[in-house]
Amino acid sequence: MTTTPSRKIVVFSGGSAANSLVDVFNELIERNNCTLSYIIPISDNGGSSSELIRVFGGPGIGDIRSRLVRLIPPTNAPILRFFNHRLPSSSVQASAEFLTLLDLTSPLYHPIPAPQALLIRSVLSHLHLEILKRIRPPSSTFNFQSASIGNLFLTGARLLTGSFESAIYLLAIIGGVDESRTAVLPAIVSNFTHHISAGLTDGTFITGQNAISHPSAPTALPESPNVAIHSNSNAEDPSATATFPPPVGSKPTLQNHHLVNAYPIEDATLPGSLPTLRASQLQFSKSADQSLPAPISRIWYINPYGQEMHPSPNPKAVAAIEASDAVIY
C-alpha cells in the first residue's frame, strides 16, 4: 500500500545546471516518501527563448522546459526525445524541419501514440498561426535556428490557453511527469517578460540573465564596451560610490548609442526598451565562459526600460516554501 507523502522538499535552481542532480532528488523522494517542488526562474533570455521573447513576449521558458523534460520518465522515452530535440542550426533547414512537425511527417512522431502526436501537432500548429500573423518579410521574421521543440510547444500552449501554468501542466501530462510527487513551479506566474540585472562591485551593471550567466562573446564582456554593460557611477568623481539599480528616470550609460534605433521593425518589445533586451541571444557559449570583471553585488528584476521592479511571487511557490521541511538552494 502506498502511503501519502508527509514530508516536503523545495529546491531553488536554474535549468540545465541542476539537471544532473534530478536523479539524486528522485531517489531522495522515493527513499523518504516525500514530495519535491522545483522553483525555477523565468528570466532566461538566451538561445531560442530569446527569439520567442522577441516575437511573442512572455516569460523566459527555457529553464522551465529543461527541468520538465528532464523529469519525463525513461518509460516515456519517445516523448522525452521529442521535447528535447532541437531544430538544425541552419535557419532554412530549421524552418523546413518545423513544417514536418506540422504535417506529421517528422520521424520524431513515429514512436509516439496518435492521440499524443495529434495533440502536440495542434499546439505547434497554433504557434505557427501566431507566427504567420506577425511576420512581415524581409524585416519582421521568426528564426527557427536551433529552436527547442519543447520551448516551441510551451509557447504555443501558453498562447492557445492564455495561461503559462496551463502550458506547464499540458507538457507535464503528455510527458508523464507525476506532479503529485514532483512539481515544477515558476518563481513568477506571468504572461509578460521579466528580465534581471546584476550590479557589480566595480560600479557597472549587466542586463539580462544570459549576459550574466554566460559572459562570453558575442553576448557580453568583449574587450570594447557592450550595451549589456552599463555604469551609473559618477564619471567626474572616480571615488564616488555606485548605487544599484539606477534611480527611476535616470538614463544608464549606453556606449553604443547607435544601437538604440537599430531595430526599425516591430516585435513584442515595447518602444523605448533597452536595446540589450531586444538584441538576439541565439548565439552564446556555455563552455567558453570568462569571468566577470568584478564580483556581483546584487541582482534585481527590471522592467523593459531598465528600472527596478518587484513582481509578485507565484502563490504556489510561496505555499510550497511555507509547507516545506527542507529548502535546497
LINQUI-V930650 format. One record per pair of residues at least 12 apart in sequence whose C-alpha atoms are under 8 Angstrom apart, sorted by the first residue. I is the first residue (numbers start at 1). GAP is how many residues later the second one is. D is the distance in whole Angstrom. If there is no record, write none. Layout:
BEGIN
I;GAP;D  I;GAP;D
END
This chain:
BEGIN
3;30;8  4;29;8  5;28;5  5;29;5  5;30;6  6;27;7  6;28;6  6;29;8  7;26;7  7;27;5  7;28;6  7;317;7  7;318;6  8;26;5  8;27;5  8;28;6  8;29;8  8;315;7  8;316;5  8;317;5  8;318;7  9;25;7  9;26;6  9;27;5  9;28;6  9;315;5  9;316;6  9;317;5  9;318;6  9;319;8  10;26;6  10;27;5  10;28;6  10;29;7  10;310;7  10;311;6  10;314;6  10;316;6  10;317;5  10;318;6  11;25;7  11;26;6  11;27;5  11;28;6  11;316;6  11;317;5  11;318;6  12;26;6  12;27;5  12;28;6  12;315;8  12;316;6  12;317;5  13;25;7  13;26;7  13;27;6  13;28;8  13;316;7  14;26;6  14;27;7  14;49;6  15;25;7  15;47;7  15;48;4  15;49;7  15;50;8  15;51;6  15;52;6  16;47;7  16;50;6  16;51;7  19;47;8  19;48;7  19;51;7  22;48;7  22;49;7  29;152;8  34;147;7  35;145;7  35;146;5  35;147;6  36;145;6  36;146;5  36;147;6  37;145;6  37;146;5  37;147;6  37;148;7  37;283;7  38;144;8  38;145;6  38;146;5  38;147;6  39;145;6  39;146;5  39;147;6  39;148;6  39;278;7  40;23;7  40;24;6  40;144;7  40;145;6  40;146;5  40;147;6  41;22;7  41;23;8  41;145;6  41;146;5  41;147;7  42;17;6  42;18;5  42;19;6  42;20;8  42;21;7  42;22;7  42;144;6  42;145;7  42;146;7  42;151;8  42;152;7  43;16;7  43;17;5  43;18;8  43;150;7  43;151;5  43;152;5  43;153;7  43;165;8  43;166;6  44;16;5  44;17;7  44;18;6  44;19;7  44;151;8  44;165;6  44;166;7  45;15;6  45;17;8  45;150;8  45;163;7  45;164;6  45;165;6  45;236;7  46;163;8  46;164;5  46;235;5  46;236;6  46;238;8  47;99;8  47;100;8  47;234;6  47;235;4  47;236;6  47;237;7  48;14;8  48;96;8  48;97;8  48;98;7  48;99;5  48;100;7  48;103;8  48;233;8  48;234;6  49;12;6  49;13;6  49;102;7  50;230;6  50;231;6  50;232;7  51;91;7  51;92;7  51;229;7  51;230;8  51;231;7  52;100;8  52;103;8  53;140;7  53;215;7  54;213;6  54;214;6  54;215;6  54;224;6  54;226;8  55;79;8  55;87;7  55;212;5  55;213;5  55;214;8  56;211;7  56;212;5  57;134;8  57;135;6  57;136;6  57;211;5  57;212;7  58;132;7  58;133;5  58;134;4  58;135;5  59;131;7  59;132;6  59;133;6  59;134;4  59;135;6  60;133;7  60;134;8  61;90;7  61;93;8  61;94;8  62;89;6  64;120;7  64;122;7  65;85;6  65;86;6  65;89;8  67;117;7  68;103;8  68;104;7  68;109;8  68;116;7  69;14;7  69;15;7  69;81;8  69;106;7  71;106;6  72;100;8  72;103;5  72;104;6  72;105;5  73;102;8  73;103;7  73;104;7  76;99;7  76;100;7  78;30;8  78;33;6  78;34;6  79;33;7  79;95;8  79;96;6  80;95;7  81;27;8  82;26;6  82;27;8  82;67;7  82;68;8  83;65;7  83;66;5  83;67;4  84;64;7  84;65;7  84;66;6  85;63;6  85;64;6  85;65;8  86;60;5  86;61;5  86;62;4  86;63;6  87;57;7  87;58;6  87;59;5  87;60;5  87;61;7  87;62;7  88;57;6  88;58;5  88;59;8  89;56;5  89;57;5  90;55;6  90;56;8  91;52;6  91;53;6  91;54;4  91;55;8  92;53;8  94;50;5  94;51;6  94;52;7  94;53;8  95;48;8  95;49;6  95;50;8  98;46;8  101;20;7  101;23;8  102;19;6  102;22;7  102;23;6  104;17;7  116;58;7  120;33;7  123;30;6  123;33;5  123;34;6  123;37;7  124;28;7  124;29;6  124;32;6  126;30;6  126;33;8  126;34;7  127;25;7  127;26;8  127;28;7  127;29;4  127;30;8  127;32;7  127;33;8  134;133;8  139;126;6  140;125;6  140;126;7  140;127;7  145;137;8  153;18;8  154;13;5  154;14;7  154;17;7  155;12;8  157;13;8  162;29;8  163;28;7  164;25;7  164;26;7  164;27;6  165;24;7  185;129;8  185;131;7  185;132;6  186;128;7  186;131;7  187;126;6  187;127;5  187;130;6  188;123;7  188;124;7  188;125;5  188;126;5  189;124;7  189;125;5  194;107;7  194;108;7  194;109;7  195;12;8  195;13;6  195;14;7  195;106;6  195;107;6  195;108;7  195;109;8  196;12;5  196;13;6  196;103;7  196;104;6  196;105;4  196;106;5  197;12;7  197;15;8  197;102;6  197;103;6  197;104;6  197;105;7  198;14;7  198;98;6  198;99;7  198;100;6  198;101;4  198;102;7  199;45;6  199;46;7  199;97;6  199;98;5  199;99;5  199;100;6  200;94;6  200;95;6  200;96;4  200;97;5  200;98;7  201;93;6  201;94;6  201;95;6  201;96;5  202;40;8  202;92;6  203;28;6  203;29;7  203;30;6  203;38;7  203;39;5  203;40;7  204;25;7  204;26;5  204;27;4  204;28;7  204;29;8  205;24;6  205;25;5  205;26;6  206;22;5  206;23;5  206;24;6  207;21;5  207;22;7  207;23;8  207;69;7  207;70;8  208;20;7  208;68;8  208;69;7  210;71;8  211;17;7  214;70;7  214;71;7  214;72;6  214;75;6  214;76;8  215;74;6  215;75;6  215;76;7  215;77;7  216;68;7  216;69;6  216;72;7  216;73;5  216;74;6  217;67;7  217;68;8  218;65;7  218;66;6  219;62;7  219;64;8  219;65;6  221;71;8  225;30;6  225;31;8  226;29;7  226;30;7  227;27;6  227;28;6  227;29;6  227;48;8  227;49;6  228;48;6  229;25;8  230;22;6  230;23;5  230;24;6  230;25;8  231;21;7  231;22;6  232;12;8  232;14;6  232;20;6  232;21;7  244;54;8  245;55;8  245;62;7  245;63;6  246;61;7  247;60;7  248;59;6  248;60;8  249;58;8  259;16;6  260;14;8  260;15;6  269;35;8  270;34;7  272;33;7  273;31;5  273;32;5  273;33;8  274;30;6  274;31;5  274;32;7  277;27;7
END
